[in-house]
Amino acid sequence: MQDKIIKILYVILAIGGIVAAIGSFITHSHLLEALALALLGVSLILNSYATYLRLKRKISFFYISIGVIAIIWAILIYH
């Protein structure tokens, strides 16, 4: 049950990130660009965590670190 909730949440976050990225491309807004990166980073972290819960492999921590880097990059873009 927890795995399905995480899957639904990261799909919703990924769709929101894609919409924000398209909006950023159209409006050239740094705020939307940072929001898109942050949403996609959190989505990647949740996706990796769900994969880890299902498969118990350490490779998912690599994707978690990529998500954290995306969030840090979003913070640096916004400031």
C-alpha positions in Angstrom: 0.0 0.0 0.0 2.8 2.4 0.9 4.5 1.6 -2.3 1.5 2.6 -4.4 1.1 5.9 -2.6 4.7 6.8 -3.2 4.3 5.8 -6.9 1.2 8.0 -7.3 3.0 10.9 -5.5 6.1 10.8 -7.6 4.1 10.7 -10.9 2.1 13.7 -9.8 5.3 15.6 -8.9 6.9 14.6 -12.2 3.9 15.9 -14.1 4.0 19.1 -12.1 7.7 19.5 -12.8 7.2 18.9 -16.5 4.5 21.6 -16.6 6.7 24.0 -14.7 9.6 23.3 -17.1 7.4 24.0 -20.1 6.2 27.2 -18.4 9.7 28.2 -17.7 10.7 27.7 -21.3 7.8 29.8 -22.5 8.1 32.6 -20.0 11.9 32.5 -19.3 11.2 32.6 -15.6 13.9 31.5 -13.2 11.3 30.9 -10.5 9.5 28.3 -12.7 12.9 26.8 -13.7 13.8 26.3 -10.0 10.4 25.0 -9.2 10.6 22.5 -12.1 14.0 21.3 -10.9 12.9 20.9 -7.3 9.8 19.0 -8.3 11.7 16.7 -10.6 14.4 16.2 -8.0 11.8 15.2 -5.3 10.1 13.0 -7.8 13.4 11.2 -8.6 14.1 10.8 -4.8 10.6 9.2 -4.2 11.0 7.0 -7.3 14.4 5.8 -6.1 13.0 5.1 -2.6 10.1 3.1 -4.0 12.5 1.1 -6.1 14.7 0.5 -3.1 11.7 -0.7 -1.1 10.7 -3.1 -3.9 14.1 -4.4 -5.0 16.4 -3.7 -2.0 19.3 -2.6 -4.3 21.9 0.0 -3.5 21.9 1.5 -7.0 18.8 3.5 -6.1 20.9 5.6 -3.8 22.7 6.9 -6.8 19.5 8.2 -8.2 18.6 9.7 -4.8 21.9 11.6 -4.9 21.0 12.9 -8.4 17.7 14.1 -7.0 19.4 15.9 -4.2 21.8 17.6 -6.6 18.8 18.7 -8.7 17.2 20.3 -5.6 20.5 22.0 -4.6 20.8 23.3 -8.2 17.3 24.7 -8.0 18.1 26.5 -4.7 21.2 28.0 -6.3 19.3 29.1 -9.4 16.6 30.8 -7.3 19.0 32.7 -5.1 
